[in-house]
Amino acid sequence: MPVAAFGGRQLIQAIHRVHRIQHLLLLAARVRGFLLAALLTPLLASLVVPDLSALSAAHAASTVTLPPLQTWIDLTPTGGRLRAPPGTYAGPAVISRAIIIDGDDKITVDGGGKGTVLTVRATGVTIRGLHLKHSGDSHDSLDSGLLIENGSDNLVENNVIDDVLFGVTLQAANDNRIIGNRIRSRHSDPADRGDGIRLWYSMRNRIENNDIARIRDMTVSNSLHNRFIGNRVTDSRRALNLLFSHRTLIERNRFANNSTGITSVNSSGVIIRNNQIMHSVDASGAGIALKESGTTLVHGNEIIHCAVGLMSDSPTHPINRITVIDNRIAHNFTGISFYGERGGHLVLRNRFEHNLWQALVGESGQGDHNEWRGNYWDDYQGFDQNADGVGDSAHEIWAYADLIWIETPMAKFFRSSPVLELLDFLERLAPFASPKLVLRDSQPQAHRQQ
């Protein structure tokens, strides 16, 4: 009988045969004389002793095959609840009708390294308490832990998705809720990872309270009216990347230790409110970067310790103003960087604290087309004699020796060096050339508001 055919019962019988052989050998050793030993030797040699190590390995290998989750999905009626017992099941699997899967944190679906672990092509599906892992590794086919394709009103809640390329992918999927999931990609280089959450032509989805780390980006492309609320994204490239995704709400998220916090490109009507964005200190990194994204509100955020706190170009149309209000912009290399000659920014009641350079406006250092009013500047040197909280004189930022690195970006390496500090002191004392006005806040706060 082949080794692979042995099951548990055959294994026990083989062990009993070995025990009998060992007993006969001991008996032969104790018998005096060579006659009995000579008679027993041919008999013992004729017995077949199975290879127990190979038998055990074959038996263990027979238990590795996982039951397919697809069978349990197919047995679940429309509107019913999947009743699979706790354990690990094989993917990939596809859900094509409304069912409820609640793994209660006891069901794992292993994709086996092929394609997407779990695909939803239906409306009204609930996926809760699963561990989805081991997707394929193809960027072209967007191998994901979970794919919702042409499906609406689905709930994906409190799942663990790891050892996958992409986390959750939505393709032409509207009105879904992705809530409270833990998502991790694979690979050490961020460029080789997949997106933690990816939306493509998907609208009115709610992405809330997810814990996302070590991904490439969270990408939203050609998708309108989506909401990102209370998520945490760390140790990634871009925490949130909007492309042609108008009227997106980004609220109460925490983005830390990423190359860039929020990037918005060609996306108008975006609201960025009450987020905490920290430690985006790559050479090209920014807490918030806006490009051709007019009518955007940046309100009540903490933007701390980034290469640039807020970077923005001029809106494409004069009435599409970008409003920056009630933010704390602190401990950044550059607090705000506005480029473009049209201005179009309204900057009100923000707190600028301990930035190496508070603001940089326009290639020529002119800030005439932006409006600055009521901001707190920790380097303001005016007085408030009538104690109304507003400085008696305007706060102005002039560029002296700073023009060297403003006009020659490569010279930024030497910024704050002793030589430039001395040159700046001499320029302020007796200017060799006319300094340039960077910005003027006509009503600065004299005291920091708590």
Summary of the structure (lengths in Angstrom):
residues: 450
radius of gyration: 33.2
end to end distance: 82.6
largest distance: 123.7
contacts: 1548
relative contact order: 0.05
helix: 18%
strand: 36%
